[in-house]
């Protein structure tokens, strides 16, 4: 049965269209795996038509609570909004839905199962999230449309350095398109200037005089993603804001001038700037734009590595499929009858190579060890079941506020994301099973165990060296990050 996925987002000429554009990009990544429904209070007619023509359902909301009334525990929900507060996330979780938040501001407490943010140089520690929350952060998870995913993997064709593309998104309420065009027009080096405006752009008359006087300027209005990708591939320089369009421009391999002009672009701007992704125009004033263009012409145009590799669709799809698998994943307490099963897992060569103790295990020793752990009140020990079959185990050894995690997965189930599912289920169960107040979660991992390292890091555990190994730790002592 295909899961139902609701995407709650909005867009308009006043708030911009970036949320809608990246959610449409996400929906196309997940189209084959989910029954997708958009839920919007604000949406331009042209975008509504695009969503319906793509085969997605669209629910026009009169109020925020209207979506809550149709959700069931089997549904998944994506929220991409600066306006919706943390209590809305809690209401979705209370229904029993799995929640995914697209969040590039990290200003509010989050209750999401998964947080997506394709801005570079962001860490989980910047979020006020839950111990069960996973993070998909950085350009490896770029939410861009198929045309740009394809552009990212294409070889960059050498283009004329005298060509520039200017685009400030779907609405451009401040008409920075005209500001940038006026500045660029003062540089005689530019032989070809392309400006792109979106469906909500309302300043056409302000461009007409320039367009009439300059025959090297071409205006494209409300073009498709495919044509936009083509225009970017033909430009040597793109002038774009620090929004979703910046991430799309990065797929082209062109040089980029970027800046920010509203508060919600600050984090994106600063982090991409830290990653040396563009030449900064700061606040897009005429003076700063002029200096940025001068800087562009003074630099050597050396081909560099692209931040966006075009594989984000596959990565994101795997994470969403992992969330689906959680429905068929359960934990039960270990019993002494599990001795043979746990012995087989612990003795397996693939499991053993990542064990902190490399010595050969004898069954009698294992049985005695399991008997101690089974009866130890400071040990919470589970067998993990996937579709009713035992697939691994997870154990928490409690000591003075610490819960030390040890888990293993049957090698037959490696590579399916089930290690992350087991860790999440274990963390959630720990709060119910332990009478002790847990302040820290930790786990020791061998550096060669790359899969486990990535799993801990995806949940926001912080890494430090512990001898030859890594120690991963999460503090959960405050009211917003507790189990």
Secondary structure, DSSP 4 states (H G I P E B T S, - for coil): -PEEEEEEE--BTTTBSHHHHHHHHHHHHHTTTEEEEEEESS--HHHHHHHHHTT-EEEE-SSTHHHHTT--TT-EEEEE-SSS-HHHHHHHHHHT-EEEEE-SS--S----SEEEE--TT--GGGS---TT-EEEESGGG----HHHHHHHTSPPPP--TTEEEEE-TTT-TT-HHHHHHHHHTT-TT--EEEEEE-TT---HHHHHHHHHH-TTEEEEES--HHHHHHHHHH-SEEEEESSHHHHHHHTTT-EEEEE--SGGGHHHHHHHHHTT-SEE-TT--HHHHHHHHHHHHHS-------S--S-HHHHHHHHHHHHHHGGGEEEEE--GGGHHHHHHHHH-HHHHTT-S--SPPPHHHHHHHHHHHHH-TTEEEEEEEETTEEEEEEEEEEETTEEEEEEEE-GGGTTSSHHHHHHHHHHHHHHHH--SPP-EEEEEE-TT-HHHHHHHHHTTPEEEEETTEEEEEEE--STTS--
